């Protein structure tokens, strides 16, 4: 059994981290094909900040509660939910609802806790894994021996992208904001880590690839970075834009794209249908989960803060000094 009410964080009005409000709300009831999870840990993502600031509202039908990834124990099942039973320990990708004592999730987006991993560790991976896999391995269809360039390798997305690409044999180039973060990227398996505050990634990539460039770019920046990134793509290269930290506008030389057969894609995962994300989940379970079970890929957690300190966790995320993930942990 579970209580009829729970504590959860909302952002009723846009604002600073202090806008996060711990509220008492009805415990959600799982719908058909969903499960109810007693949350043990939740991951923070930059999209949570944007939602709190009023810049990224939840998609239609999603919970107003913040949080896109959790790990915990299934306490109720909405029929049917094949393969998931009460008592199962899972991590899950959400469209919202993670900053709460209980949350619902589509059963198809729940995956088992990797062998030997803690709940806290497991909660740190769904958003990054789904995002990296769907862009690099599905949309860009990175081929054997092709190279990857990751903008922001010390982020939650970046640390996962480096490890996942290296696990499948791809050379990885990346940027980070200082030498400490660059070293962390190298320790995770990056071939080259570029301090973007001190070095020009265009010059370095062209130099180390002898002018050929890289095959796939995972870009969290956008804006003025786009033309520079296109200049370091190899012929037939693909650029995957997944965030706009550097702005929403850019000027692109289309003639160069035509001449060198370049591809640029842009995508967000949160509003996509469950069936699409379930397809990603099945590929992850088959191809990536064995790597997690053997810790070939491992969690990178910078800080784990008590659930009640969500505002402080947001401040830490906004400061940008972290490497990997910032987490919330619940005492349950």
C-alpha positions in Angstrom: 0.0 0.0 0.0 1.0 3.6 -0.4 -0.3 6.9 1.0 -3.0 9.0 -0.6 -0.8 12.1 -0.6 2.8 12.9 -1.2 5.4 15.7 -1.2 6.5 17.1 -4.5 8.2 20.1 -6.0 6.4 22.6 -8.2 7.4 26.0 -9.7 4.0 27.8 -9.5 5.6 31.0 -10.7 8.7 31.4 -12.9 11.7 32.5 -11.0 15.0 31.7 -9.2 15.6 28.4 -7.4 13.6 29.7 -4.5 10.6 29.5 -6.7 10.6 25.8 -6.2 7.8 25.0 -3.8 7.5 21.8 -1.8 3.8 20.9 -1.9 1.5 18.2 -0.6 -0.4 16.6 -3.6 -2.5 13.6 -4.2 -0.4 10.5 -5.0 -1.0 9.8 -8.7 -2.8 6.7 -9.9 -1.2 4.7 -12.7 -3.2 4.6 -15.9 -3.4 1.7 -18.4 0.2 0.7 -19.3 1.7 2.8 -16.5 3.3 1.9 -13.1 3.5 3.9 -9.8 7.1 4.2 -8.5 8.1 5.0 -5.0 11.0 7.3 -5.8 14.4 6.7 -4.2 16.4 9.2 -6.3 15.8 11.7 -9.0 18.3 13.3 -11.5 18.5 17.0 -12.3 18.7 18.2 -15.8 19.1 21.7 -17.3 15.6 21.4 -18.7 14.4 21.4 -15.1 15.9 24.9 -14.8 14.2 26.1 -17.9 10.9 24.8 -16.7 11.4 26.5 -13.3 12.2 29.8 -15.2 9.0 29.5 -17.3 11.0 28.9 -20.5 10.1 25.3 -21.1 6.6 24.3 -20.1 5.7 20.6 -19.8 4.2 19.0 -22.9 0.4 18.5 -23.0 -0.6 15.8 -20.6 2.6 15.8 -18.6 2.9 16.4 -14.9 3.6 20.0 -13.7 6.0 18.4 -11.1 9.6 18.8 -12.2 11.9 15.9 -12.9 12.6 13.7 -15.9 14.3 10.6 -14.5 14.0 8.5 -11.4 14.8 5.2 -9.8 12.7 3.4 -7.2 10.4 0.5 -6.4 7.2 -0.3 -8.3 4.3 -0.1 -5.8 1.2 -0.3 -8.2 0.6 -1.3 -11.7 -2.0 -0.1 -14.2 -3.2 -3.0 -16.3 -1.8 -4.2 -18.6 1.9 -3.5 -18.0 3.7 -6.6 -19.3 7.0 -7.5 -17.7 6.6 -5.1 -14.7 5.4 -6.3 -11.3 4.9 -4.8 -7.9 8.2 -4.9 -6.0 10.4 -4.5 -9.1 13.2 -2.0 -8.8 13.5 0.2 -11.9 14.9 3.4 -13.4 12.6 5.3 -15.7 12.4 8.1 -18.2 9.6 10.6 -17.5 8.0 13.6 -19.1 7.7 15.1 -15.6 6.9 14.2 -12.1 10.3 13.0 -10.8 10.8 15.5 -7.9 8.2 13.7 -5.8 7.9 10.8 -3.3 5.9 8.9 -5.9 5.6 9.2 -9.7 3.9 7.4 -12.6 5.8 6.2 -15.6 5.0 4.2 -18.7 5.9 0.6 -18.1 7.7 0.6 -21.5 10.1 3.3 -20.3 11.1 1.4 -17.1 14.3 -0.5 -17.2 15.9 -2.7 -14.5 18.4 -1.4 -12.1 21.8 -2.4 -13.6 23.5 -5.2 -11.7 25.3 -3.9 -8.6 24.2 -0.3 -9.1 22.5 1.7 -6.3 19.2 3.4 -6.8 21.0 6.8 -6.8 23.4 5.6 -9.6 20.5 4.2 -11.7 18.5 7.4 -11.4 21.4 9.3 -13.0 21.3 7.6 -16.4 17.9 7.5 -18.2 17.7 11.0 -19.6 21.3 11.0 -20.8 21.2 7.4 -22.2 18.0 7.9 -24.1 19.2 11.2 -25.5 22.6 10.0 -26.5 21.5 6.7 -28.0 18.6 8.2 -30.0 20.8 11.0 -31.5 24.2 9.4 -32.1 23.3 5.8 -32.8 19.8 6.2 -34.3 19.5 9.6 -36.0 23.2 10.0 -36.9 23.6 6.2 -37.4 27.3 6.4 -36.4 29.2 3.7 -38.2 32.0 1.5 -37.0 35.3 3.5 -36.5 33.6 6.8 -37.1 34.5 9.7 -34.8 32.3 11.7 -32.4 32.7 15.3 -31.2 30.8 16.2 -28.1 30.3 19.9 -27.1 30.3 20.0 -23.3 31.9 16.7 -22.4 31.7 17.2 -18.6 27.9 17.6 -18.5 25.6 14.7 -17.7 24.9 14.2 -21.4 28.6 14.6 -22.3 30.0 12.1 -19.7 27.5 9.5 -21.0 28.2 10.3 -24.7 32.0 9.9 -24.2 31.6 6.5 -22.4 28.9 5.1 -24.7 30.8 6.0 -27.9 34.1 4.7 -26.5 32.4 1.4 -25.5 31.4 0.9 -29.1 34.9 1.7 -30.4 34.5 5.4 -31.6 37.2 8.0 -31.1 35.8 10.9 -29.1 36.8 14.6 -29.2 35.2 16.9 -26.7 35.2 20.4 -25.2 35.1 21.5 -21.6 35.4 24.8 -19.7 38.7 24.2 -17.8 41.5 21.8 -17.4 39.9 19.9 -14.5 36.9 19.1 -16.6 39.1 18.3 -19.6 41.0 15.8 -17.5 37.7 14.2 -16.4 36.7 13.8 -20.0 40.1 12.1 -20.8 39.7 9.8 -17.8 36.3 8.7 -19.2 37.9 7.8 -22.5 38.0 10.9 -24.7 40.8 11.0 -27.2 41.1 14.7 -27.1 39.6 17.2 -24.6 39.8 20.9 -25.6 39.6 23.7 -23.0 37.3 26.0 -25.0 38.2 29.0 -22.9 41.8 28.7 -23.8 41.9 26.9 -27.2 40.1 27.0 -30.5 38.4 23.6 -31.2 38.3 24.2 -34.9 42.1 24.5 -35.2 42.8 21.6 -32.9 40.3 19.2 -34.5 41.6 20.1 -38.0 45.1 19.5 -36.8 44.6 16.2 -35.1 42.5 14.8 -37.9 44.9 16.1 -40.6 42.2 18.2 -42.0 39.6 15.4 -42.4 37.3 16.5 -39.5 34.9 14.4 -37.4 32.0 12.3 -38.6 29.3 13.1 -36.0 28.9 16.1 -33.7 26.6 16.1 -30.6 25.9 19.8 -30.0 24.3 21.3 -26.8 25.2 24.9 -27.7 23.8 26.0 -31.1 24.0 29.7 -31.9 27.3 30.9 -33.3 28.9 27.5 -32.8 27.0 26.0 -35.7 29.1 27.4 -38.6 32.3 26.5 -36.8 31.1 23.0 -36.1 30.1 22.5 -39.7 33.6 23.5 -40.7 35.1 20.6 -38.8 32.7 17.9 -40.1 34.2 15.4 -42.4 32.5 15.0 -45.8 29.1 13.2 -45.3 29.3 14.2 -41.6 26.2 14.7 -39.4 25.5 17.3 -36.7 23.0 16.5 -34.0 21.6 19.6 -32.2 20.0 18.8 -28.9 20.1 22.1 -26.9 20.4 25.8 -27.5 22.7 27.1 -24.7 24.4 29.4 -27.1 21.3 30.9 -28.7 18.6 30.1 -31.2 20.0 31.8 -34.3 22.9 31.0 -36.6 24.0 31.7 -40.2 24.9 28.7 -42.2 26.7 28.3 -45.6 24.3 26.1 -47.4 26.6 25.8 -50.4 29.2 24.2 -48.2 26.6 21.8 -46.9 25.6 20.8 -50.4 29.1 20.4 -51.7 30.2 18.2 -48.8 26.9 16.3 -48.3 26.5 17.4 -44.6 23.5 16.6 -42.5 22.2 18.7 -39.6 19.4 17.3 -37.4 17.7 18.8 -34.4 15.5 17.0 -31.8 14.0 17.1 -28.4 13.1 13.9 -26.6 10.6 15.0 -24.0 7.5 15.6 -26.2 7.9 12.5 -28.3 5.3 9.7 -28.1 5.8 6.8 -25.7 6.0 4.3 -28.6 9.1 6.1 -30.0 10.8 6.2 -26.6 9.9 2.6 -26.0 11.8 1.7 -29.1 14.8 3.4 -27.7 14.3 1.6 -24.4 14.3 -1.8 -26.1 17.6 -1.0 -27.9 19.2 0.2 -24.7 18.1 -3.0 -22.8 19.5 -5.2 -25.5 22.7 -3.4 -26.5 23.7 -1.1 -23.6 22.5 -2.8 -20.4 25.2 -5.5 -20.5 27.8 -2.7 -20.5 26.1 -1.2 -17.5 26.0 -4.6 -15.7 29.8 -4.9 -16.2 30.4 -1.2 -15.4 32.0 -0.7 -18.8 29.9 2.4 -18.6 29.5 3.8 -15.1 27.6 6.7 -13.4 29.3 10.1 -12.9 27.7 11.8 -10.0 29.0 15.2 -8.7 26.7 15.6 -5.8 23.7 13.9 -4.2 21.5 16.2 -2.1 18.6 15.5 0.2 15.2 15.9 -1.6 14.2 18.9 0.5 17.3 20.8 -0.8 16.1 20.9 -4.4 16.6 24.7 -4.5 20.2 24.3 -3.5 20.7 21.6 -6.0 19.4 23.9 -8.7 21.8 26.6 -7.7 24.6 24.1 -7.9 23.5 23.0 -11.4 23.3 26.6 -12.6 26.8 27.4 -11.3 28.1 25.0 -13.9 31.1 23.8 -11.9 29.9 20.2 -11.7 31.2 17.1 -13.7 28.5 14.6 -14.5 25.1 14.6 -12.6 23.6 16.3 -9.6 21.0 14.2 -7.9 18.2 14.3 -5.3 17.9 11.5 -2.9 14.9 10.6 -0.8 14.9 9.0 2.6 12.6 6.1 2.2 
